[in-house]
């Protein structure tokens, strides 16, 4: 299980805009912010609790592709994430669908974050 995850970002504020816009259907919001000499470290939560996802400034010239999957309560929420991303003009890697190669009830959408990361909303059903 994921307790928390932090990823480096070229522009944490641009990354925050992506995550809170595209994943608004999952309740994403800025929960905490710490200013550092390199830039802000921003904690993102999916409800009233503490942040479990952190965005921090990347070292200049850093190149990477992280993958992070956020749990969605149902297929409709996955579809809503996709719709929010499309409406905002974000890059869609895979539109919502079942990925039977993972397991029969795996339903997800994959997006490209502003730092090149592969970001997913997924719902796991039993069938």
BATORKOL-858283 format. One record per residue: x negated, y, z negated of N, C-alpha, C in turn. Coordinates in nm, 3 decimals, always signed. Layout:
! residues N
n.u->X&n.v->Y&n.w->Z&ca.u->X&ca.v->Y&ca.w->Z&c.u->X&c.v->Y&c.w->Z
...
//
This chain:
! residues 127
n.u->-0.085&n.v->-0.119&n.w->+0.000&ca.u->+0.000&ca.v->+0.000&ca.w->+0.000&c.u->-0.088&c.v->+0.124&c.w->+0.000
n.u->-0.034&n.v->+0.228&n.w->+0.054&ca.u->-0.106&ca.v->+0.354&ca.w->+0.063&c.u->-0.068&c.v->+0.441&c.w->-0.055
n.u->-0.168&n.v->+0.482&n.w->-0.134&ca.u->-0.144&ca.v->+0.576&ca.w->-0.242&c.u->-0.158&c.v->+0.718&c.w->-0.190
n.u->-0.269&n.v->+0.745&n.w->-0.125&ca.u->-0.287&ca.v->+0.873&ca.w->-0.058&c.u->-0.393&c.v->+0.857&c.w->+0.050
n.u->-0.390&n.v->+0.950&n.w->+0.144&ca.u->-0.482&ca.v->+0.946&ca.w->+0.257&c.u->-0.522&c.v->+1.089&c.w->+0.287
n.u->-0.648&n.v->+1.109&n.w->+0.316&ca.u->-0.695&ca.v->+1.240&ca.w->+0.358&c.u->-0.767&c.v->+1.229&c.w->+0.491
n.u->-0.742&n.v->+1.326&n.w->+0.578&ca.u->-0.812&ca.v->+1.327&ca.w->+0.706&c.u->-0.873&c.v->+1.464&c.w->+0.729
n.u->-0.990&n.v->+1.467&n.w->+0.792&ca.u->-1.051&ca.v->+1.595&ca.w->+0.828&c.u->-0.984&c.v->+1.652&c.w->+0.953
n.u->-0.969&n.v->+1.784&n.w->+0.957&ca.u->-0.901&ca.v->+1.852&ca.w->+1.068&c.u->-0.983&c.v->+1.974&c.w->+1.111
n.u->-0.986&n.v->+1.999&n.w->+1.240&ca.u->-1.054&ca.v->+2.119&ca.w->+1.290&c.u->-0.986&c.v->+2.244&c.w->+1.236
n.u->-0.854&n.v->+2.241&n.w->+1.226&ca.u->-0.775&ca.v->+2.353&ca.w->+1.177&c.u->-0.664&c.v->+2.297&c.w->+1.088
n.u->-0.687&n.v->+2.292&n.w->+0.956&ca.u->-0.587&ca.v->+2.233&ca.w->+0.868&c.u->-0.448&c.v->+2.297&c.w->+0.879
n.u->-0.442&n.v->+2.428&n.w->+0.903&ca.u->-0.311&ca.v->+2.492&ca.w->+0.915&c.u->-0.238&c.v->+2.448&c.w->+1.042
n.u->-0.310&n.v->+2.431&n.w->+1.153&ca.u->-0.248&ca.v->+2.380&ca.w->+1.276&c.u->-0.203&c.v->+2.236&c.w->+1.256
n.u->-0.285&n.v->+2.158&n.w->+1.187&ca.u->-0.246&ca.v->+2.019&ca.w->+1.158&c.u->-0.122&c.v->+2.017&c.w->+1.069
n.u->-0.118&n.v->+2.104&n.w->+0.969&ca.u->+0.001&ca.v->+2.111&ca.w->+0.882&c.u->+0.125&c.v->+2.142&c.w->+0.963
n.u->+0.116&n.v->+2.237&n.w->+1.056&ca.u->+0.231&ca.v->+2.272&ca.w->+1.139&c.u->+0.279&c.v->+2.150&c.w->+1.217
n.u->+0.186&n.v->+2.072&n.w->+1.273&ca.u->+0.223&ca.v->+1.950&ca.w->+1.345&c.u->+0.297&c.v->+1.853&c.w->+1.253
n.u->+0.239&n.v->+1.821&n.w->+1.139&ca.u->+0.298&ca.v->+1.719&ca.w->+1.052&c.u->+0.432&c.v->+1.762&c.w->+0.995
n.u->+0.445&n.v->+1.887&n.w->+0.949&ca.u->+0.574&ca.v->+1.927&ca.w->+0.890&c.u->+0.681&c.v->+1.951&c.w->+0.995
n.u->+0.642&n.v->+1.975&n.w->+1.121&ca.u->+0.739&ca.v->+1.990&ca.w->+1.229&c.u->+0.782&c.v->+1.855&c.w->+1.282
n.u->+0.685&n.v->+1.775&n.w->+1.327&ca.u->+0.718&ca.v->+1.646&ca.w->+1.388&c.u->+0.779&c.v->+1.549&c.w->+1.287
n.u->+0.734&n.v->+1.554&n.w->+1.163&ca.u->+0.780&ca.v->+1.459&ca.w->+1.062&c.u->+0.879&c.v->+1.521&c.w->+0.964
n.u->+0.940&n.v->+1.634&n.w->+1.002&ca.u->+1.046&ca.v->+1.694&ca.w->+0.920&c.u->+1.159&c.v->+1.596&c.w->+0.892
n.u->+1.194&n.v->+1.508&n.w->+0.989&ca.u->+1.301&ca.v->+1.411&ca.w->+0.958&c.u->+1.266&c.v->+1.316&c.w->+0.843
n.u->+1.138&n.v->+1.306&n.w->+0.809&ca.u->+1.097&ca.v->+1.221&ca.w->+0.696&c.u->+1.077&c.v->+1.304&c.w->+0.569
n.u->+1.108&n.v->+1.434&n.w->+0.575&ca.u->+1.099&ca.v->+1.519&ca.w->+0.457&c.u->+0.962&c.v->+1.578&c.w->+0.428
n.u->+0.872&n.v->+1.580&n.w->+0.527&ca.u->+0.737&ca.v->+1.631&ca.w->+0.503&c.u->+0.739&c.v->+1.780&c.w->+0.471
n.u->+0.657&n.v->+1.817&n.w->+0.372&ca.u->+0.646&ca.v->+1.956&ca.w->+0.331&c.u->+0.508&c.v->+1.980&c.w->+0.270
n.u->+0.464&n.v->+2.104&n.w->+0.274&ca.u->+0.339&ca.v->+2.140&ca.w->+0.204&c.u->+0.369&c.v->+2.139&c.w->+0.055
n.u->+0.289&n.v->+2.063&n.w->-0.022&ca.u->+0.311&ca.v->+2.052&ca.w->-0.166&c.u->+0.204&c.v->+2.122&c.w->-0.247
n.u->+0.082&n.v->+2.125&n.w->-0.196&ca.u->-0.030&ca.v->+2.188&ca.w->-0.267&c.u->-0.128&c.v->+2.244&c.w->-0.165
n.u->-0.204&n.v->+2.342&n.w->-0.209&ca.u->-0.307&ca.v->+2.401&ca.w->-0.124&c.u->-0.421&c.v->+2.447&c.w->-0.215
n.u->-0.542&n.v->+2.408&n.w->-0.178&ca.u->-0.661&ca.v->+2.452&ca.w->-0.248&c.u->-0.753&c.v->+2.520&c.w->-0.147
n.u->-0.789&n.v->+2.642&n.w->-0.175&ca.u->-0.882&ca.v->+2.713&ca.w->-0.087&c.u->-1.025&c.v->+2.671&c.w->-0.120
n.u->-1.104&n.v->+2.643&n.w->-0.017&ca.u->-1.245&ca.v->+2.610&ca.w->-0.033&c.u->-1.324&c.v->+2.700&c.w->+0.062
n.u->-1.455&n.v->+2.710&n.w->+0.044&ca.u->-1.534&ca.v->+2.792&ca.w->+0.136&c.u->-1.524&c.v->+2.747&c.w->+0.282
n.u->-1.499&n.v->+2.618&n.w->+0.306&ca.u->-1.488&ca.v->+2.565&ca.w->+0.442&c.u->-1.348&c.v->+2.582&c.w->+0.500
n.u->-1.249&n.v->+2.612&n.w->+0.417&ca.u->-1.110&ca.v->+2.625&ca.w->+0.461&c.u->-1.018&c.v->+2.554&c.w->+0.364
n.u->-0.887&n.v->+2.559&n.w->+0.391&ca.u->-0.793&ca.v->+2.501&ca.w->+0.295&c.u->-0.789&c.v->+2.348&c.w->+0.297
n.u->-0.766&n.v->+2.293&n.w->+0.179&ca.u->-0.732&ca.v->+2.152&ca.w->+0.163&c.u->-0.584&c.v->+2.153&c.w->+0.128
n.u->-0.503&n.v->+2.085&n.w->+0.209&ca.u->-0.357&ca.v->+2.095&ca.w->+0.197&c.u->-0.299&c.v->+1.957&c.w->+0.167
n.u->-0.219&n.v->+1.950&n.w->+0.061&ca.u->-0.150&ca.v->+1.827&ca.w->+0.024&c.u->-0.009&c.v->+1.827&c.w->+0.080
n.u->+0.028&n.v->+1.719&n.w->+0.148&ca.u->+0.159&ca.v->+1.705&ca.w->+0.210&c.u->+0.236&c.v->+1.595&c.w->+0.136
n.u->+0.361&n.v->+1.626&n.w->+0.102&ca.u->+0.448&ca.v->+1.530&ca.w->+0.035&c.u->+0.570&c.v->+1.504&c.w->+0.124
n.u->+0.641&n.v->+1.395&n.w->+0.093&ca.u->+0.761&ca.v->+1.362&ca.w->+0.170&c.u->+0.886&c.v->+1.374&c.w->+0.086
n.u->+0.882&n.v->+1.454&n.w->-0.013&ca.u->+0.996&ca.v->+1.476&ca.w->-0.102&c.u->+0.951&c.v->+1.560&c.w->-0.220
n.u->+1.023&n.v->+1.552&n.w->-0.329&ca.u->+0.992&ca.v->+1.638&ca.w->-0.443&c.u->+0.867&c.v->+1.597&c.w->-0.523
n.u->+0.813&n.v->+1.480&n.w->-0.498&ca.u->+0.699&ca.v->+1.430&ca.w->-0.574&c.u->+0.567&c.v->+1.489&c.w->-0.530
n.u->+0.460&n.v->+1.431&n.w->-0.579&ca.u->+0.326&ca.v->+1.481&ca.w->-0.547&c.u->+0.284&c.v->+1.444&c.w->-0.405
n.u->+0.182&n.v->+1.511&n.w->-0.352&ca.u->+0.135&ca.v->+1.481&ca.w->-0.217&c.u->+0.062&c.v->+1.347&c.w->-0.212
n.u->+0.079&n.v->+1.278&n.w->-0.100&ca.u->+0.009&ca.v->+1.153&ca.w->-0.075&c.u->-0.072&c.v->+1.158&c.w->+0.053
n.u->-0.064&n.v->+1.271&n.w->+0.123&ca.u->-0.135&ca.v->+1.290&ca.w->+0.250&c.u->-0.205&c.v->+1.424&c.w->+0.244
n.u->-0.337&n.v->+1.422&n.w->+0.270&ca.u->-0.418&ca.v->+1.542&ca.w->+0.254&c.u->-0.488&c.v->+1.579&c.w->+0.385
n.u->-0.489&n.v->+1.708&n.w->+0.415&ca.u->-0.557&ca.v->+1.763&ca.w->+0.533&c.u->-0.670&c.v->+1.851&c.w->+0.483
n.u->-0.790&n.v->+1.828&n.w->+0.532&ca.u->-0.904&ca.v->+1.907&ca.w->+0.487&c.u->-0.986&c.v->+1.954&c.w->+0.606
n.u->-1.066&n.v->+2.059&n.w->+0.588&ca.u->-1.147&ca.v->+2.108&ca.w->+0.700&c.u->-1.254&c.v->+2.008&c.w->+0.739
n.u->-1.269&n.v->+1.988&n.w->+0.870&ca.u->-1.371&ca.v->+1.896&ca.w->+0.924&c.u->-1.502&c.v->+1.972&c.w->+0.942
n.u->-1.609&n.v->+1.898&n.w->+0.933&ca.u->-1.740&ca.v->+1.957&ca.w->+0.963&c.u->-1.743&c.v->+1.993&c.w->+1.111
n.u->-1.801&n.v->+2.105&n.w->+1.147&ca.u->-1.808&ca.v->+2.144&ca.w->+1.289&c.u->-1.869&c.v->+2.033&c.w->+1.374
n.u->-1.808&n.v->+2.012&n.w->+1.492&ca.u->-1.860&ca.v->+1.911&ca.w->+1.584&c.u->-1.819&c.v->+1.770&c.w->+1.553
n.u->-1.734&n.v->+1.751&n.w->+1.452&ca.u->-1.689&ca.v->+1.616&ca.w->+1.415&c.u->-1.598&c.v->+1.561&c.w->+1.524
n.u->-1.619&n.v->+1.435&n.w->+1.561&ca.u->-1.535&ca.v->+1.369&ca.w->+1.660&c.u->-1.487&c.v->+1.237&c.w->+1.600
n.u->-1.355&n.v->+1.213&n.w->+1.607&ca.u->-1.298&ca.v->+1.093&ca.w->+1.547&c.u->-1.156&c.v->+1.074&c.w->+1.597
n.u->-1.103&n.v->+0.955&n.w->+1.580&ca.u->-0.960&ca.v->+0.931&ca.w->+1.597&c.u->-0.916&c.v->+0.843&c.w->+1.483
n.u->-0.842&n.v->+0.901&n.w->+1.393&ca.u->-0.784&ca.v->+0.823&ca.w->+1.283&c.u->-0.645&c.v->+0.777&c.w->+1.325
n.u->-0.599&n.v->+0.670&n.w->+1.263&ca.u->-0.461&ca.v->+0.626&ca.w->+1.282&c.u->-0.394&c.v->+0.625&c.w->+1.146
n.u->-0.278&n.v->+0.688&n.w->+1.140&ca.u->-0.200&ca.v->+0.688&ca.w->+1.018&c.u->-0.055&c.v->+0.661&c.w->+1.056
n.u->+0.009&n.v->+0.574&n.w->+0.981&ca.u->+0.150&ca.v->+0.541&ca.w->+1.005&c.u->+0.230&c.v->+0.582&c.w->+0.882
n.u->+0.336&n.v->+0.656&n.w->+0.906&ca.u->+0.425&ca.v->+0.699&ca.w->+0.800&c.u->+0.552&c.v->+0.616&c.w->+0.805
n.u->+0.596&n.v->+0.571&n.w->+0.689&ca.u->+0.714&ca.v->+0.486&ca.w->+0.678&c.u->+0.841&c.v->+0.567&c.w->+0.699
n.u->+0.930&n.v->+0.515&n.w->+0.782&ca.u->+1.060&ca.v->+0.577&ca.w->+0.807&c.u->+1.169&c.v->+0.488&c.w->+0.748
n.u->+1.275&n.v->+0.547&n.w->+0.694&ca.u->+1.378&ca.v->+0.465&ca.w->+0.629&c.u->+1.462&c.v->+0.382&c.w->+0.725
n.u->+1.467&n.v->+0.423&n.w->+0.853&ca.u->+1.547&ca.v->+0.349&ca.w->+0.950&c.u->+1.505&c.v->+0.391&c.w->+1.091
n.u->+1.562&n.v->+0.324&n.w->+1.191&ca.u->+1.528&ca.v->+0.355&ca.w->+1.330&c.u->+1.569&c.v->+0.497&c.w->+1.369
n.u->+1.680&n.v->+0.544&n.w->+1.314&ca.u->+1.726&ca.v->+0.679&ca.w->+1.346&c.u->+1.622&c.v->+0.783&c.w->+1.304
n.u->+1.555&n.v->+0.760&n.w->+1.194&ca.u->+1.451&ca.v->+0.853&ca.w->+1.149&c.u->+1.332&c.v->+0.851&c.w->+1.244
n.u->+1.295&n.v->+0.732&n.w->+1.293&ca.u->+1.188&ca.v->+0.722&ca.w->+1.392&c.u->+1.227&c.v->+0.800&c.w->+1.517
n.u->+1.350&n.v->+0.783&n.w->+1.563&ca.u->+1.399&ca.v->+0.856&ca.w->+1.679&c.u->+1.398&c.v->+1.006&c.w->+1.654
n.u->+1.432&n.v->+1.048&n.w->+1.534&ca.u->+1.434&ca.v->+1.190&ca.w->+1.500&c.u->+1.293&c.v->+1.249&c.w->+1.499
n.u->+1.194&n.v->+1.173&n.w->+1.452&ca.u->+1.054&ca.v->+1.217&ca.w->+1.457&c.u->+1.013&c.v->+1.238&c.w->+1.603
n.u->+1.045&n.v->+1.142&n.w->+1.687&ca.u->+1.013&ca.v->+1.154&ca.w->+1.830&c.u->+1.079&c.v->+1.279&c.w->+1.888
n.u->+1.207&n.v->+1.300&n.w->+1.860&ca.u->+1.279&ca.v->+1.416&ca.w->+1.913&c.u->+1.218&c.v->+1.547&c.w->+1.864
n.u->+1.180&n.v->+1.552&n.w->+1.737&ca.u->+1.118&ca.v->+1.674&ca.w->+1.682&c.u->+0.985&c.v->+1.702&c.w->+1.750
n.u->+0.907&n.v->+1.597&n.w->+1.774&ca.u->+0.777&ca.v->+1.613&ca.w->+1.840&c.u->+0.794&c.v->+1.661&c.w->+1.983
n.u->+0.887&n.v->+1.601&n.w->+2.055&ca.u->+0.913&ca.v->+1.641&ca.w->+2.194&c.u->+0.960&c.v->+1.786&c.w->+2.199
n.u->+1.052&n.v->+1.823&n.w->+2.109&ca.u->+1.104&ca.v->+1.960&ca.w->+2.106&c.u->+0.994&c.v->+2.062&c.w->+2.079
n.u->+0.894&n.v->+2.022&n.w->+2.001&ca.u->+0.783&ca.v->+2.113&ca.w->+1.969&c.u->+0.672&c.v->+2.109&c.w->+2.075
n.u->+0.685&n.v->+2.020&n.w->+2.173&ca.u->+0.584&ca.v->+2.011&ca.w->+2.280&c.u->+0.462&c.v->+1.930&c.w->+2.244
n.u->+0.471&n.v->+1.845&n.w->+2.143&ca.u->+0.358&ca.v->+1.761&ca.w->+2.104&c.u->+0.345&c.v->+1.641&c.w->+2.196
n.u->+0.224&n.v->+1.589&n.w->+2.207&ca.u->+0.197&ca.v->+1.475&ca.w->+2.295&c.u->+0.252&c.v->+1.346&c.w->+2.234
n.u->+0.328&n.v->+1.273&n.w->+2.312&ca.u->+0.382&ca.v->+1.144&ca.w->+2.271&c.u->+0.298&c.v->+1.035&c.w->+2.336
n.u->+0.242&n.v->+0.947&n.w->+2.254&ca.u->+0.165&ca.v->+0.834&ca.w->+2.305&c.u->+0.257&c.v->+0.719&c.w->+2.342
n.u->+0.357&n.v->+0.692&n.w->+2.257&ca.u->+0.455&ca.v->+0.586&ca.w->+2.282&c.u->+0.590&c.v->+0.634&c.w->+2.228
n.u->+0.690&n.v->+0.637&n.w->+2.315&ca.u->+0.826&ca.v->+0.668&ca.w->+2.272&c.u->+0.875&c.v->+0.558&c.w->+2.179
n.u->+0.979&n.v->+0.586&n.w->+2.102&ca.u->+1.029&ca.v->+0.484&ca.w->+2.008&c.u->+1.070&c.v->+0.355&c.w->+2.079
n.u->+1.026&n.v->+0.244&n.w->+2.022&ca.u->+1.064&ca.v->+0.113&ca.w->+2.074&c.u->+1.023&c.v->+0.008&c.w->+1.973
n.u->+1.069&n.v->-0.115&n.w->+1.997&ca.u->+1.026&ca.v->-0.230&ca.w->+1.918&c.u->+0.891&c.v->-0.274&c.w->+1.973
n.u->+0.798&n.v->-0.302&n.w->+1.883&ca.u->+0.667&ca.v->-0.355&ca.w->+1.919&c.u->+0.660&c.v->-0.499&c.w->+1.868
n.u->+0.712&n.v->-0.596&n.w->+1.947&ca.u->+0.719&ca.v->-0.735&ca.w->+1.900&c.u->+0.581&c.v->-0.797&c.w->+1.881
n.u->+0.479&n.v->-0.740&n.w->+1.943&ca.u->+0.345&ca.v->-0.792&ca.w->+1.923&c.u->+0.296&c.v->-0.772&c.w->+1.779
n.u->+0.356&n.v->-0.677&n.w->+1.707&ca.u->+0.324&ca.v->-0.657&ca.w->+1.565&c.u->+0.411&c.v->-0.746&c.w->+1.478
n.u->+0.542&n.v->-0.737&n.w->+1.495&ca.u->+0.640&ca.v->-0.831&ca.w->+1.442&c.u->+0.775&c.v->-0.792&c.w->+1.498
n.u->+0.874&n.v->-0.882&n.w->+1.498&ca.u->+1.001&ca.v->-0.858&ca.w->+1.568&c.u->+1.076&c.v->-0.731&c.w->+1.525
n.u->+1.066&n.v->-0.690&n.w->+1.400&ca.u->+1.139&ca.v->-0.574&ca.w->+1.353&c.u->+1.059&c.v->-0.446&c.w->+1.347
n.u->+0.942&n.v->-0.443&n.w->+1.412&ca.u->+0.853&ca.v->-0.326&ca.w->+1.407&c.u->+0.901&c.v->-0.224&c.w->+1.509
n.u->+0.954&n.v->-0.111&n.w->+1.463&ca.u->+1.007&ca.v->-0.007&ca.w->+1.549&c.u->+0.932&c.v->+0.122&c.w->+1.520
n.u->+0.865&n.v->+0.176&n.w->+1.621&ca.u->+0.783&ca.v->+0.294&ca.w->+1.595&c.u->+0.772&c.v->+0.388&c.w->+1.713
n.u->+0.721&n.v->+0.505&n.w->+1.683&ca.u->+0.681&ca.v->+0.603&ca.w->+1.783&c.u->+0.541&c.v->+0.652&c.w->+1.746
n.u->+0.458&n.v->+0.674&n.w->+1.848&ca.u->+0.320&ca.v->+0.715&ca.w->+1.828&c.u->+0.298&c.v->+0.852&c.w->+1.891
n.u->+0.235&n.v->+0.940&n.w->+1.818&ca.u->+0.210&ca.v->+1.077&ca.w->+1.862&c.u->+0.061&c.v->+1.107&c.w->+1.855
n.u->+0.018&n.v->+1.209&n.w->+1.928&ca.u->-0.120&ca.v->+1.257&ca.w->+1.921&c.u->-0.118&c.v->+1.385&c.w->+1.838
n.u->-0.187&n.v->+1.384&n.w->+1.723&ca.u->-0.198&ca.v->+1.503&ca.w->+1.640&c.u->-0.291&c.v->+1.605&c.w->+1.703
n.u->-0.293&n.v->+1.728&n.w->+1.651&ca.u->-0.372&ca.v->+1.834&ca.w->+1.710&c.u->-0.523&c.v->+1.809&c.w->+1.705
n.u->-0.567&n.v->+1.718&n.w->+1.620&ca.u->-0.710&ca.v->+1.684&ca.w->+1.613&c.u->-0.742&c.v->+1.555&c.w->+1.685
n.u->-0.648&n.v->+1.504&n.w->+1.765&ca.u->-0.671&ca.v->+1.383&ca.w->+1.842&c.u->-0.637&c.v->+1.256&c.w->+1.768
n.u->-0.578&n.v->+1.267&n.w->+1.650&ca.u->-0.544&ca.v->+1.148&ca.w->+1.574&c.u->-0.418&c.v->+1.081&c.w->+1.628
n.u->-0.412&n.v->+0.950&n.w->+1.612&ca.u->-0.298&ca.v->+0.868&ca.w->+1.653&c.u->-0.207&c.v->+0.857&c.w->+1.529
n.u->-0.090&n.v->+0.921&n.w->+1.537&ca.u->-0.001&ca.v->+0.932&ca.w->+1.421&c.u->+0.132&c.v->+0.867&c.w->+1.455
n.u->+0.181&n.v->+0.786&n.w->+1.363&ca.u->+0.296&ca.v->+0.703&ca.w->+1.391&c.u->+0.404&c.v->+0.719&c.w->+1.284
n.u->+0.530&n.v->+0.707&n.w->+1.326&ca.u->+0.641&ca.v->+0.686&ca.w->+1.235&c.u->+0.691&c.v->+0.545&c.w->+1.264
n.u->+0.709&n.v->+0.465&n.w->+1.158&ca.u->+0.747&ca.v->+0.325&ca.w->+1.178&c.u->+0.852&c.v->+0.282&c.w->+1.078
n.u->+0.943&n.v->+0.198&n.w->+1.128&ca.u->+1.042&ca.v->+0.133&ca.w->+1.042&c.u->+1.026&c.v->-0.017&c.w->+1.060
n.u->+1.022&n.v->-0.089&n.w->+0.948&ca.u->+1.009&ca.v->-0.234&ca.w->+0.950&c.u->+1.145&c.v->-0.295&c.w->+0.915
n.u->+1.200&n.v->-0.370&n.w->+1.009&ca.u->+1.326&ca.v->-0.442&ca.w->+0.984&c.u->+1.298&c.v->-0.591&c.w->+0.991
n.u->+1.388&n.v->-0.669&n.w->+0.938&ca.u->+1.364&ca.v->-0.814&ca.w->+0.933&c.u->+1.389&c.v->-0.882&c.w->+1.068
n.u->+1.443&n.v->-0.813&n.w->+1.163&ca.u->+1.471&ca.v->-0.881&ca.w->+1.288&c.u->+1.475&c.v->-0.794&c.w->+1.408
//
